[in-house]
Amino acid sequence: MTAKSERLLNALESEITNVSKLEHALARTRVVLREHATRLRLGEDAEIVMTGLRFNVPAETSVALLERVNPA
């Protein structure tokens, strides 16, 4: 294998690792969002659910949700 091929292989393996980490984070976020959607369907107060989301999902997700619920 040439040096160029090895560098490309290393770069690809690194990206595969990054994608795997991202997939894991997205799967975790999906589970949390589903749990909170169920809480809302069962009648829990929206403010309490939103507070829970702020603590359990990435900041950009909770900000996006807030913007949809309370547009400026």
PQR file of N, CA, C, O and H, with PARSE charges and radii, in Angstrom:
ATOM      1  N   MET A   1       0.855  -1.179   0.000 -0.4000 1.5000
ATOM      2  CA  MET A   1       0.000   0.000   0.000 -0.0000 2.0000
ATOM      3  C   MET A   1       0.900   1.241   0.000  0.5500 1.7000
ATOM      4  O   MET A   1       1.887   1.312   0.732 -0.5500 1.4000
ATOM      5  N   THR A   2       0.545   2.184  -0.813 -0.4000 1.5000
ATOM      6  CA  THR A   2       1.346   3.406  -0.898 -0.0000 2.0000
ATOM      7  C   THR A   2       1.061   4.307   0.310  0.5500 1.7000
ATOM      8  O   THR A   2       0.077   4.124   1.027 -0.5500 1.4000
ATOM      9  H   THR A   2      -0.257   2.126  -1.407  0.4000 1.0000
ATOM     10  N   ALA A   3       1.934   5.264   0.509 -0.4000 1.5000
ATOM     11  CA  ALA A   3       1.756   6.206   1.624 -0.0000 2.0000
ATOM     12  C   ALA A   3       0.460   7.002   1.459  0.5500 1.7000
ATOM     13  O   ALA A   3      -0.254   7.273   2.424 -0.5500 1.4000
ATOM     14  H   ALA A   3       2.733   5.412  -0.073  0.4000 1.0000
ATOM     15  N   LYS A   4       0.183   7.366   0.214 -0.4000 1.5000
ATOM     16  CA  LYS A   4      -1.044   8.119  -0.061 -0.0000 2.0000
ATOM     17  C   LYS A   4      -2.281   7.276   0.266  0.5500 1.7000
ATOM     18  O   LYS A   4      -3.255   7.783   0.823 -0.5500 1.4000
ATOM     19  H   LYS A   4       0.763   7.147  -0.570  0.4000 1.0000
ATOM     20  N   SER A   5      -2.235   5.998  -0.082 -0.4000 1.5000
ATOM     21  CA  SER A   5      -3.351   5.093   0.221 -0.0000 2.0000
ATOM     22  C   SER A   5      -3.533   4.932   1.735  0.5500 1.7000
ATOM     23  O   SER A   5      -4.656   4.906   2.237 -0.5500 1.4000
ATOM     24  H   SER A   5      -1.444   5.586  -0.535  0.4000 1.0000
ATOM     25  N   GLU A   6      -2.420   4.827   2.442 -0.4000 1.5000
ATOM     26  CA  GLU A   6      -2.490   4.693   3.900 -0.0000 2.0000
ATOM     27  C   GLU A   6      -3.087   5.940   4.538  0.5500 1.7000
ATOM     28  O   GLU A   6      -3.899   5.834   5.458 -0.5500 1.4000
ATOM     29  H   GLU A   6      -1.507   4.848   2.033  0.4000 1.0000
ATOM     30  N   ARG A   7      -2.697   7.120   4.061 -0.4000 1.5000
ATOM     31  CA  ARG A   7      -3.261   8.363   4.591 -0.0000 2.0000
ATOM     32  C   ARG A   7      -4.761   8.440   4.330  0.5500 1.7000
ATOM     33  O   ARG A   7      -5.537   8.839   5.198 -0.5500 1.4000
ATOM     34  H   ARG A   7      -2.038   7.206   3.314  0.4000 1.0000
ATOM     35  N   LEU A   8      -5.152   8.050   3.118 -0.4000 1.5000
ATOM     36  CA  LEU A   8      -6.571   8.055   2.784 -0.0000 2.0000
ATOM     37  C   LEU A   8      -7.330   7.057   3.655  0.5500 1.7000
ATOM     38  O   LEU A   8      -8.410   7.368   4.159 -0.5500 1.4000
ATOM     39  H   LEU A   8      -4.522   7.725   2.414  0.4000 1.0000
ATOM     40  N   LEU A   9      -6.778   5.875   3.831 -0.4000 1.5000
ATOM     41  CA  LEU A   9      -7.413   4.865   4.678 -0.0000 2.0000
ATOM     42  C   LEU A   9      -7.562   5.372   6.111  0.5500 1.7000
ATOM     43  O   LEU A   9      -8.613   5.192   6.727 -0.5500 1.4000
ATOM     44  H   LEU A   9      -5.901   5.622   3.422  0.4000 1.0000
ATOM     45  N   ASN A  10      -6.526   5.999   6.637 -0.4000 1.5000
ATOM     46  CA  ASN A  10      -6.598   6.558   7.993 -0.0000 2.0000
ATOM     47  C   ASN A  10      -7.669   7.641   8.089  0.5500 1.7000
ATOM     48  O   ASN A  10      -8.410   7.703   9.070 -0.5500 1.4000
ATOM     49  H   ASN A  10      -5.673   6.146   6.137  0.4000 1.0000
ATOM     50  N   ALA A  11      -7.746   8.486   7.078 -0.4000 1.5000
ATOM     51  CA  ALA A  11      -8.760   9.542   7.070 -0.0000 2.0000
ATOM     52  C   ALA A  11     -10.160   8.939   7.020  0.5500 1.7000
ATOM     53  O   ALA A  11     -11.056   9.397   7.729 -0.5500 1.4000
ATOM     54  H   ALA A  11      -7.144   8.436   6.281  0.4000 1.0000
ATOM     55  N   LEU A  12     -10.355   7.923   6.193 -0.4000 1.5000
ATOM     56  CA  LEU A  12     -11.661   7.262   6.095 -0.0000 2.0000
ATOM     57  C   LEU A  12     -12.046   6.602   7.412  0.5500 1.7000
ATOM     58  O   LEU A  12     -13.187   6.717   7.859 -0.5500 1.4000
ATOM     59  H   LEU A  12      -9.627   7.551   5.617  0.4000 1.0000
ATOM     60  N   GLU A  13     -11.105   5.918   8.026 -0.4000 1.5000
ATOM     61  CA  GLU A  13     -11.382   5.268   9.315 -0.0000 2.0000
ATOM     62  C   GLU A  13     -11.729   6.295  10.389  0.5500 1.7000
ATOM     63  O   GLU A  13     -12.598   6.052  11.226 -0.5500 1.4000
ATOM     64  H   GLU A  13     -10.178   5.825   7.663  0.4000 1.0000
ATOM     65  N   SER A  14     -11.061   7.423  10.364 -0.4000 1.5000
ATOM     66  CA  SER A  14     -11.361   8.494  11.309 -0.0000 2.0000
ATOM     67  C   SER A  14     -12.773   9.025  11.101  0.5500 1.7000
ATOM     68  O   SER A  14     -13.503   9.246  12.068 -0.5500 1.4000
ATOM     69  H   SER A  14     -10.355   7.620   9.683  0.4000 1.0000
ATOM     70  N   GLU A  15     -13.159   9.229   9.849 -0.4000 1.5000
ATOM     71  CA  GLU A  15     -14.511   9.707   9.551 -0.0000 2.0000
ATOM     72  C   GLU A  15     -15.565   8.681   9.943  0.5500 1.7000
ATOM     73  O   GLU A  15     -16.633   9.046  10.434 -0.5500 1.4000
ATOM     74  H   GLU A  15     -12.566   9.049   9.065  0.4000 1.0000
ATOM     75  N   ILE A  16     -15.277   7.408   9.732 -0.4000 1.5000
ATOM     76  CA  ILE A  16     -16.201   6.344  10.133 -0.0000 2.0000
ATOM     77  C   ILE A  16     -16.407   6.380  11.644  0.5500 1.7000
ATOM     78  O   ILE A  16     -17.529   6.214  12.122 -0.5500 1.4000
ATOM     79  H   ILE A  16     -14.409   7.111   9.333  0.4000 1.0000
ATOM     80  N   THR A  17     -15.344   6.594  12.386 -0.4000 1.5000
ATOM     81  CA  THR A  17     -15.453   6.712  13.846 -0.0000 2.0000
ATOM     82  C   THR A  17     -16.295   7.914  14.225  0.5500 1.7000
ATOM     83  O   THR A  17     -17.144   7.822  15.112 -0.5500 1.4000
ATOM     84  H   THR A  17     -14.433   6.729  11.998  0.4000 1.0000
ATOM     85  N   ASN A  18     -16.071   9.041  13.563 -0.4000 1.5000
ATOM     86  CA  ASN A  18     -16.856  10.248  13.849 -0.0000 2.0000
ATOM     87  C   ASN A  18     -18.335  10.033  13.553  0.5500 1.7000
ATOM     88  O   ASN A  18     -19.192  10.468  14.322 -0.5500 1.4000
ATOM     89  H   ASN A  18     -15.382   9.116  12.842  0.4000 1.0000
ATOM     90  N   VAL A  19     -18.636   9.370  12.451 -0.4000 1.5000
ATOM     91  CA  VAL A  19     -20.025   9.091  12.091 -0.0000 2.0000
ATOM     92  C   VAL A  19     -20.663   8.177  13.132  0.5500 1.7000
ATOM     93  O   VAL A  19     -21.818   8.375  13.509 -0.5500 1.4000
ATOM     94  H   VAL A  19     -17.940   9.017  11.826  0.4000 1.0000
ATOM     95  N   SER A  20     -19.925   7.189  13.592 -0.4000 1.5000
ATOM     96  CA  SER A  20     -20.446   6.276  14.609 -0.0000 2.0000
ATOM     97  C   SER A  20     -20.795   7.026  15.896  0.5500 1.7000
ATOM     98  O   SER A  20     -21.827   6.761  16.513 -0.5500 1.4000
ATOM     99  H   SER A  20     -18.987   7.028  13.286  0.4000 1.0000
ATOM    100  N   LYS A  21     -19.941   7.951  16.294 -0.4000 1.5000
ATOM    101  CA  LYS A  21     -20.208   8.747  17.495 -0.0000 2.0000
ATOM    102  C   LYS A  21     -21.434   9.622  17.297  0.5500 1.7000
ATOM    103  O   LYS A  21     -22.255   9.764  18.203 -0.5500 1.4000
ATOM    104  H   LYS A  21     -19.103   8.166  15.793  0.4000 1.0000
ATOM    105  N   LEU A  22     -21.558  10.206  16.117 -0.4000 1.5000
ATOM    106  CA  LEU A  22     -22.715  11.043  15.812 -0.0000 2.0000
ATOM    107  C   LEU A  22     -23.997  10.213  15.802  0.5500 1.7000
ATOM    108  O   LEU A  22     -25.024  10.650  16.323 -0.5500 1.4000
ATOM    109  H   LEU A  22     -20.892  10.091  15.381  0.4000 1.0000
ATOM    110  N   GLU A  23     -23.942   9.025  15.216 -0.4000 1.5000
ATOM    111  CA  GLU A  23     -25.109   8.139  15.208 -0.0000 2.0000
ATOM    112  C   GLU A  23     -25.553   7.804  16.628  0.5500 1.7000
ATOM    113  O   GLU A  23     -26.747   7.777  16.927 -0.5500 1.4000
ATOM    114  H   GLU A  23     -23.108   8.671  14.793  0.4000 1.0000
ATOM    115  N   HIS A  24     -24.586   7.550  17.493 -0.4000 1.5000
ATOM    116  CA  HIS A  24     -24.907   7.238  18.888 -0.0000 2.0000
ATOM    117  C   HIS A  24     -25.591   8.430  19.564  0.5500 1.7000
ATOM    118  O   HIS A  24     -26.595   8.264  20.256 -0.5500 1.4000
ATOM    119  H   HIS A  24     -23.616   7.571  17.250  0.4000 1.0000
ATOM    120  N   ALA A  25     -25.049   9.617  19.362 -0.4000 1.5000
ATOM    121  CA  ALA A  25     -25.633  10.820  19.970 -0.0000 2.0000
ATOM    122  C   ALA A  25     -27.037  11.073  19.434  0.5500 1.7000
ATOM    123  O   ALA A  25     -27.932  11.440  20.195 -0.5500 1.4000
ATOM    124  H   ALA A  25     -24.233   9.752  18.800  0.4000 1.0000
ATOM    125  N   LEU A  26     -27.237  10.883  18.145 -0.4000 1.5000
ATOM    126  CA  LEU A  26     -28.559  11.084  17.552 -0.0000 2.0000
ATOM    127  C   LEU A  26     -29.562  10.042  18.061  0.5500 1.7000
ATOM    128  O   LEU A  26     -30.722  10.366  18.315 -0.5500 1.4000
ATOM    129  H   LEU A  26     -26.510  10.585  17.526  0.4000 1.0000
ATOM    130  N   ALA A  27     -29.119   8.813  18.205 -0.4000 1.5000
ATOM    131  CA  ALA A  27     -30.011   7.769  18.723 -0.0000 2.0000
ATOM    132  C   ALA A  27     -30.421   8.082  20.159  0.5500 1.7000
ATOM    133  O   ALA A  27     -31.581   7.900  20.527 -0.5500 1.4000
ATOM    134  H   ALA A  27     -28.177   8.550  17.999  0.4000 1.0000
ATOM    135  N   ARG A  28     -29.491   8.543  20.954 -0.4000 1.5000
ATOM    136  CA  ARG A  28     -29.799   8.926  22.341 -0.0000 2.0000
ATOM    137  C   ARG A  28     -30.795  10.082  22.371  0.5500 1.7000
ATOM    138  O   ARG A  28     -31.744  10.070  23.156 -0.5500 1.4000
ATOM    139  H   ARG A  28     -28.548   8.691  20.655  0.4000 1.0000
ATOM    140  N   THR A  29     -30.578  11.072  21.521 -0.4000 1.5000
ATOM    141  CA  THR A  29     -31.494  12.219  21.456 -0.0000 2.0000
ATOM    142  C   THR A  29     -32.882  11.765  21.020  0.5500 1.7000
ATOM    143  O   THR A  29     -33.882  12.235  21.564 -0.5500 1.4000
ATOM    144  H   THR A  29     -29.808  11.081  20.883  0.4000 1.0000
ATOM    145  N   ARG A  30     -32.959  10.863  20.053 -0.4000 1.5000
ATOM    146  CA  ARG A  30     -34.256  10.354  19.587 -0.0000 2.0000
ATOM    147  C   ARG A  30     -35.009   9.680  20.724  0.5500 1.7000
ATOM    148  O   ARG A  30     -36.214   9.884  20.872 -0.5500 1.4000
ATOM    149  H   ARG A  30     -32.147  10.482  19.611  0.4000 1.0000
ATOM    150  N   VAL A  31     -34.321   8.884  21.522 -0.4000 1.5000
ATOM    151  CA  VAL A  31     -34.958   8.203  22.658 -0.0000 2.0000
ATOM    152  C   VAL A  31     -35.506   9.228  23.649  0.5500 1.7000
ATOM    153  O   VAL A  31     -36.641   9.108  24.110 -0.5500 1.4000
ATOM    154  H   VAL A  31     -33.342   8.718  21.401  0.4000 1.0000
ATOM    155  N   VAL A  32     -34.701  10.224  23.969 -0.4000 1.5000
ATOM    156  CA  VAL A  32     -35.133  11.251  24.926 -0.0000 2.0000
ATOM    157  C   VAL A  32     -36.340  12.021  24.381  0.5500 1.7000
ATOM    158  O   VAL A  32     -37.290  12.284  25.118 -0.5500 1.4000
ATOM    159  H   VAL A  32     -33.779  10.321  23.595  0.4000 1.0000
ATOM    160  N   LEU A  33     -36.307  12.380  23.101 -0.4000 1.5000
ATOM    161  CA  LEU A  33     -37.429  13.111  22.506 -0.0000 2.0000
ATOM    162  C   LEU A  33     -38.702  12.265  22.536  0.5500 1.7000
ATOM    163  O   LEU A  33     -39.780  12.779  22.834 -0.5500 1.4000
ATOM    164  H   LEU A  33     -35.536  12.167  22.502  0.4000 1.0000
ATOM    165  N   ARG A  34     -38.585  10.995  22.234 -0.4000 1.5000
ATOM    166  CA  ARG A  34     -39.760  10.111  22.283 -0.0000 2.0000
ATOM    167  C   ARG A  34     -40.314  10.004  23.697  0.5500 1.7000
ATOM    168  O   ARG A  34     -41.529  10.036  23.895 -0.5500 1.4000
ATOM    169  H   ARG A  34     -37.709  10.578  21.992  0.4000 1.0000
ATOM    170  N   GLU A  35     -39.426   9.877  24.683 -0.4000 1.5000
ATOM    171  CA  GLU A  35     -39.870   9.802  26.081 -0.0000 2.0000
ATOM    172  C   GLU A  35     -40.633  11.065  26.478  0.5500 1.7000
ATOM    173  O   GLU A  35     -41.667  10.989  27.142 -0.5500 1.4000
ATOM    174  H   GLU A  35     -38.440   9.851  24.523  0.4000 1.0000
ATOM    175  N   HIS A  36     -40.124  12.212  26.072 -0.4000 1.5000
ATOM    176  CA  HIS A  36     -40.776  13.468  26.437 -0.0000 2.0000
ATOM    177  C   HIS A  36     -42.080  13.677  25.663  0.5500 1.7000
ATOM    178  O   HIS A  36     -43.023  14.268  26.189 -0.5500 1.4000
ATOM    179  H   HIS A  36     -39.284  12.273  25.533  0.4000 1.0000
ATOM    180  N   ALA A  37     -42.138  13.200  24.427 -0.4000 1.5000
ATOM    181  CA  ALA A  37     -43.396  13.259  23.673 -0.0000 2.0000
ATOM    182  C   ALA A  37     -44.460  12.415  24.373  0.5500 1.7000
ATOM    183  O   ALA A  37     -45.621  12.815  24.453 -0.5500 1.4000
ATOM    184  H   ALA A  37     -41.372  12.720  23.999  0.4000 1.0000
ATOM    185  N   THR A  38     -44.067  11.264  24.871 -0.4000 1.5000
ATOM    186  CA  THR A  38     -45.000  10.403  25.606 -0.0000 2.0000
ATOM    187  C   THR A  38     -45.480  11.100  26.867  0.5500 1.7000
ATOM    188  O   THR A  38     -46.667  11.041  27.189 -0.5500 1.4000
ATOM    189  H   THR A  38     -43.124  10.939  24.806  0.4000 1.0000
ATOM    190  N   ARG A  39     -44.584  11.757  27.582 -0.4000 1.5000
ATOM    191  CA  ARG A  39     -44.981  12.485  28.793 -0.0000 2.0000
ATOM    192  C   ARG A  39     -46.024  13.550  28.471  0.5500 1.7000
ATOM    193  O   ARG A  39     -46.986  13.728  29.218 -0.5500 1.4000
ATOM    194  H   ARG A  39     -43.620  11.805  27.320  0.4000 1.0000
ATOM    195  N   LEU A  40     -45.830  14.264  27.350 -0.4000 1.5000
ATOM    196  CA  LEU A  40     -46.819  15.270  26.940 -0.0000 2.0000
ATOM    197  C   LEU A  40     -48.153  14.619  26.621  0.5500 1.7000
ATOM    198  O   LEU A  40     -49.200  15.109  27.044 -0.5500 1.4000
ATOM    199  H   LEU A  40     -45.048  14.120  26.744  0.4000 1.0000
ATOM    200  N   ARG A  41     -48.125  13.507  25.870 -0.4000 1.5000
ATOM    201  CA  ARG A  41     -49.366  12.808  25.512 -0.0000 2.0000
ATOM    202  C   ARG A  41     -50.117  12.312  26.736  0.5500 1.7000
ATOM    203  O   ARG A  41     -51.344  12.211  26.728 -0.5500 1.4000
ATOM    204  H   ARG A  41     -47.275  13.109  25.527  0.4000 1.0000
ATOM    205  N   LEU A  42     -49.369  12.004  27.789 -0.4000 1.5000
ATOM    206  CA  LEU A  42     -49.991  11.522  29.027 -0.0000 2.0000
ATOM    207  C   LEU A  42     -50.469  12.657  29.922  0.5500 1.7000
ATOM    208  O   LEU A  42     -50.981  12.424  31.017 -0.5500 1.4000
ATOM    209  H   LEU A  42     -48.372  12.086  27.796  0.4000 1.0000
ATOM    210  N   GLY A  43     -50.298  13.888  29.447 -0.4000 1.5000
ATOM    211  CA  GLY A  43     -50.866  15.028  30.150 -0.0000 2.0000
ATOM    212  C   GLY A  43     -49.931  15.821  31.033  0.5500 1.7000
ATOM    213  O   GLY A  43     -50.382  16.706  31.761 -0.5500 1.4000
ATOM    214  H   GLY A  43     -49.882  14.077  28.558  0.4000 1.0000
ATOM    215  N   GLU A  44     -48.653  15.536  30.993 -0.4000 1.5000
ATOM    216  CA  GLU A  44     -47.721  16.307  31.812 -0.0000 2.0000
ATOM    217  C   GLU A  44     -47.629  17.738  31.285  0.5500 1.7000
ATOM    218  O   GLU A  44     -47.743  17.973  30.083 -0.5500 1.4000
ATOM    219  H   GLU A  44     -48.287  14.817  30.402  0.4000 1.0000
ATOM    220  N   ASP A  45     -47.425  18.673  32.181 -0.4000 1.5000
ATOM    221  CA  ASP A  45     -47.352  20.089  31.838 -0.0000 2.0000
ATOM    222  C   ASP A  45     -46.196  20.351  30.868  0.5500 1.7000
ATOM    223  O   ASP A  45     -45.090  19.840  31.048 -0.5500 1.4000
ATOM    224  H   ASP A  45     -47.332  18.482  33.158  0.4000 1.0000
ATOM    225  N   ALA A  46     -46.472  21.153  29.845 -0.4000 1.5000
ATOM    226  CA  ALA A  46     -45.471  21.433  28.802 -0.0000 2.0000
ATOM    227  C   ALA A  46     -44.214  22.088  29.367  0.5500 1.7000
ATOM    228  O   ALA A  46     -43.110  21.793  28.908 -0.5500 1.4000
ATOM    229  H   ALA A  46     -47.370  21.568  29.700  0.4000 1.0000
ATOM    230  N   GLU A  47     -44.358  22.969  30.352 -0.4000 1.5000
ATOM    231  CA  GLU A  47     -43.176  23.638  30.926 -0.0000 2.0000
ATOM    232  C   GLU A  47     -42.268  22.633  31.635  0.5500 1.7000
ATOM    233  O   GLU A  47     -41.043  22.739  31.564 -0.5500 1.4000
ATOM    234  H   GLU A  47     -45.255  23.209  30.725  0.4000 1.0000
ATOM    235  N   ILE A  48     -42.862  21.676  32.307 -0.4000 1.5000
ATOM    236  CA  ILE A  48     -42.066  20.655  33.001 -0.0000 2.0000
ATOM    237  C   ILE A  48     -41.338  19.785  31.980  0.5500 1.7000
ATOM    238  O   ILE A  48     -40.162  19.464  32.153 -0.5500 1.4000
ATOM    239  H   ILE A  48     -43.857  21.590  32.365  0.4000 1.0000
ATOM    240  N   VAL A  49     -42.044  19.408  30.916 -0.4000 1.5000
ATOM    241  CA  VAL A  49     -41.429  18.594  29.867 -0.0000 2.0000
ATOM    242  C   VAL A  49     -40.290  19.365  29.208  0.5500 1.7000
ATOM    243  O   VAL A  49     -39.221  18.805  28.963 -0.5500 1.4000
ATOM    244  H   VAL A  49     -42.999  19.670  30.776  0.4000 1.0000
ATOM    245  N   MET A  50     -40.512  20.636  28.924 -0.4000 1.5000
ATOM    246  CA  MET A  50     -39.472  21.445  28.284 -0.0000 2.0000
ATOM    247  C   MET A  50     -38.252  21.573  29.191  0.5500 1.7000
ATOM    248  O   MET A  50     -37.118  21.529  28.714 -0.5500 1.4000
ATOM    249  H   MET A  50     -41.380  21.091  29.123  0.4000 1.0000
ATOM    250  N   THR A  51     -38.475  21.730  30.482 -0.4000 1.5000
ATOM    251  CA  THR A  51     -37.354  21.794  31.420 -0.0000 2.0000
ATOM    252  C   THR A  51     -36.557  20.499  31.379  0.5500 1.7000
ATOM    253  O   THR A  51     -35.326  20.518  31.381 -0.5500 1.4000
ATOM    254  H   THR A  51     -39.396  21.765  30.869  0.4000 1.0000
ATOM    255  N   GLY A  52     -37.257  19.385  31.341 -0.4000 1.5000
ATOM    256  CA  GLY A  52     -36.572  18.094  31.233 -0.0000 2.0000
ATOM    257  C   GLY A  52     -35.760  17.979  29.955  0.5500 1.7000
ATOM    258  O   GLY A  52     -34.656  17.435  29.955 -0.5500 1.4000
ATOM    259  H   GLY A  52     -38.256  19.369  31.340  0.4000 1.0000
ATOM    260  N   LEU A  53     -36.315  18.494  28.867 -0.4000 1.5000
ATOM    261  CA  LEU A  53     -35.590  18.451  27.598 -0.0000 2.0000
ATOM    262  C   LEU A  53     -34.311  19.278  27.657  0.5500 1.7000
ATOM    263  O   LEU A  53     -33.280  18.878  27.118 -0.5500 1.4000
ATOM    264  H   LEU A  53     -37.212  18.936  28.867  0.4000 1.0000
ATOM    265  N   ARG A  54     -34.383  20.422  28.308 -0.4000 1.5000
ATOM    266  CA  ARG A  54     -33.187  21.282  28.395 -0.0000 2.0000
ATOM    267  C   ARG A  54     -32.023  20.553  29.057  0.5500 1.7000
ATOM    268  O   ARG A  54     -30.861  20.790  28.727 -0.5500 1.4000
ATOM    269  H   ARG A  54     -35.221  20.747  28.746  0.4000 1.0000
ATOM    270  N   PHE A  55     -32.344  19.667  29.989 -0.4000 1.5000
ATOM    271  CA  PHE A  55     -31.291  18.946  30.718 -0.0000 2.0000
ATOM    272  C   PHE A  55     -30.851  17.658  30.026  0.5500 1.7000
ATOM    273  O   PHE A  55     -29.806  17.100  30.360 -0.5500 1.4000
ATOM    274  H   PHE A  55     -33.288  19.475  30.257  0.4000 1.0000
ATOM    275  N   ASN A  56     -31.649  17.181  29.055 -0.4000 1.5000
ATOM    276  CA  ASN A  56     -31.383  15.857  28.501 -0.0000 2.0000
ATOM    277  C   ASN A  56     -31.075  15.795  27.016  0.5500 1.7000
ATOM    278  O   ASN A  56     -30.758  14.722  26.502 -0.5500 1.4000
ATOM    279  H   ASN A  56     -32.498  17.634  28.783  0.4000 1.0000
ATOM    280  N   VAL A  57     -31.158  16.908  26.319 -0.4000 1.5000
ATOM    281  CA  VAL A  57     -30.820  16.900  24.893 -0.0000 2.0000
ATOM    282  C   VAL A  57     -29.771  17.978  24.640  0.5500 1.7000
ATOM    283  O   VAL A  57     -29.613  18.901  25.439 -0.5500 1.4000
ATOM    284  H   VAL A  57     -31.415  17.780  26.737  0.4000 1.0000
ATOM    285  N   PRO A  58     -29.057  17.855  23.524 -0.5600 1.5000
ATOM    286  CA  PRO A  58     -28.060  18.885  23.198  0.2800 2.0000
ATOM    287  C   PRO A  58     -28.706  20.275  23.131  0.5500 1.7000
ATOM    288  O   PRO A  58     -29.876  20.409  22.775 -0.5500 1.4000
ATOM    289  N   ALA A  59     -27.945  21.278  23.469 -0.4000 1.5000
ATOM    290  CA  ALA A  59     -28.457  22.650  23.530 -0.0000 2.0000
ATOM    291  C   ALA A  59     -29.089  23.085  22.217  0.5500 1.7000
ATOM    292  O   ALA A  59     -30.137  23.732  22.227 -0.5500 1.4000
ATOM    293  H   ALA A  59     -26.993  21.169  23.758  0.4000 1.0000
ATOM    294  N   GLU A  60     -28.477  22.744  21.090 -0.4000 1.5000
ATOM    295  CA  GLU A  60     -29.036  23.180  19.808 -0.0000 2.0000
ATOM    296  C   GLU A  60     -30.415  22.572  19.551  0.5500 1.7000
ATOM    297  O   GLU A  60     -31.242  23.188  18.879 -0.5500 1.4000
ATOM    298  H   GLU A  60     -27.626  22.219  21.082  0.4000 1.0000
ATOM    299  N   THR A  61     -30.670  21.382  20.074 -0.4000 1.5000
ATOM    300  CA  THR A  61     -31.985  20.753  19.917 -0.0000 2.0000
ATOM    301  C   THR A  61     -33.019  21.467  20.762  0.5500 1.7000
ATOM    302  O   THR A  61     -34.120  21.746  20.287 -0.5500 1.4000
ATOM    303  H   THR A  61     -29.998  20.882  20.621  0.4000 1.0000
ATOM    304  N   SER A  62     -32.685  21.768  22.007 -0.4000 1.5000
ATOM    305  CA  SER A  62     -33.658  22.440  22.868 -0.0000 2.0000
ATOM    306  C   SER A  62     -33.922  23.863  22.389  0.5500 1.7000
ATOM    307  O   SER A  62     -35.050  24.345  22.489 -0.5500 1.4000
ATOM    308  H   SER A  62     -31.791  21.542  22.393  0.4000 1.0000
ATOM    309  N   VAL A  63     -32.900  24.541  21.869 -0.4000 1.5000
ATOM    310  CA  VAL A  63     -33.108  25.887  21.335 -0.0000 2.0000
ATOM    311  C   VAL A  63     -34.025  25.829  20.116  0.5500 1.7000
ATOM    312  O   VAL A  63     -34.918  26.665  19.975 -0.5500 1.4000
ATOM    313  H   VAL A  63     -31.983  24.149  21.787  0.4000 1.0000
ATOM    314  N   ALA A  64     -33.816  24.860  19.241 -0.4000 1.5000
ATOM    315  CA  ALA A  64     -34.673  24.708  18.062 -0.0000 2.0000
ATOM    316  C   ALA A  64     -36.116  24.432  18.469  0.5500 1.7000
ATOM    317  O   ALA A  64     -37.043  24.954  17.851 -0.5500 1.4000
ATOM    318  H   ALA A  64     -33.091  24.181  19.355  0.4000 1.0000
ATOM    319  N   LEU A  65     -36.312  23.624  19.495 -0.4000 1.5000
ATOM    320  CA  LEU A  65     -37.665  23.342  19.975 -0.0000 2.0000
ATOM    321  C   LEU A  65     -38.311  24.593  20.549  0.5500 1.7000
ATOM    322  O   LEU A  65     -39.483  24.866  20.289 -0.5500 1.4000
ATOM    323  H   LEU A  65     -35.558  23.200  19.998  0.4000 1.0000
ATOM    324  N   LEU A  66     -37.554  25.350  21.325 -0.4000 1.5000
ATOM    325  CA  LEU A  66     -38.082  26.593  21.898 -0.0000 2.0000
ATOM    326  C   LEU A  66     -38.496  27.569  20.812  0.5500 1.7000
ATOM    327  O   LEU A  66     -39.528  28.231  20.925 -0.5500 1.4000
ATOM    328  H   LEU A  66     -36.602  25.128  21.536  0.4000 1.0000
ATOM    329  N   GLU A  67     -37.693  27.661  19.759 -0.4000 1.5000
ATOM    330  CA  GLU A  67     -38.008  28.581  18.667 -0.0000 2.0000
ATOM    331  C   GLU A  67     -39.305  28.181  17.958  0.5500 1.7000
ATOM    332  O   GLU A  67     -40.054  29.042  17.498 -0.5500 1.4000
ATOM    333  H   GLU A  67     -36.855  27.123  19.667  0.4000 1.0000
ATOM    334  N   ARG A  68     -39.567  26.877  17.870 -0.4000 1.5000
ATOM    335  CA  ARG A  68     -40.803  26.430  17.226 -0.0000 2.0000
ATOM    336  C   ARG A  68     -42.017  26.678  18.117  0.5500 1.7000
ATOM    337  O   ARG A  68     -43.097  27.007  17.627 -0.5500 1.4000
ATOM    338  H   ARG A  68     -38.958  26.177  18.243  0.4000 1.0000
ATOM    339  N   VAL A  69     -41.834  26.518  19.420 -0.4000 1.5000
ATOM    340  CA  VAL A  69     -42.941  26.695  20.363 -0.0000 2.0000
ATOM    341  C   VAL A  69     -43.216  28.164  20.632  0.5500 1.7000
ATOM    342  O   VAL A  69     -44.373  28.575  20.716 -0.5500 1.4000
ATOM    343  H   VAL A  69     -40.956  26.251  19.817  0.4000 1.0000
ATOM    344  N   ASN A  70     -42.162  28.957  20.768 -0.4000 1.5000
ATOM    345  CA  ASN A  70     -42.281  30.382  21.078 -0.0000 2.0000
ATOM    346  C   ASN A  70     -41.567  31.211  20.017  0.5500 1.7000
ATOM    347  O   ASN A  70     -40.505  31.770  20.291 -0.5500 1.4000
ATOM    348  H   ASN A  70     -41.222  28.623  20.700  0.4000 1.0000
ATOM    349  N   PRO A  71     -42.130  31.303  18.803 -0.5600 1.5000
ATOM    350  CA  PRO A  71     -41.433  32.084  17.769  0.2800 2.0000
ATOM    351  C   PRO A  71     -41.331  33.562  18.164  0.5500 1.7000
ATOM    352  O   PRO A  71     -42.208  34.107  18.835 -0.5500 1.4000
ATOM    353  N   ALA A  72     -40.258  34.178  17.737 -0.4000 1.5000
ATOM    354  CA  ALA A  72     -40.020  35.581  18.098 -0.0000 2.0000
ATOM    355  C   ALA A  72     -40.950  36.528  17.381  0.5500 1.7000
ATOM    356  O   ALA A  72     -40.871  37.741  17.581 -0.5500 1.4000
ATOM    357  H   ALA A  72     -39.546  33.735  17.192  0.4000 1.0000
TER
END
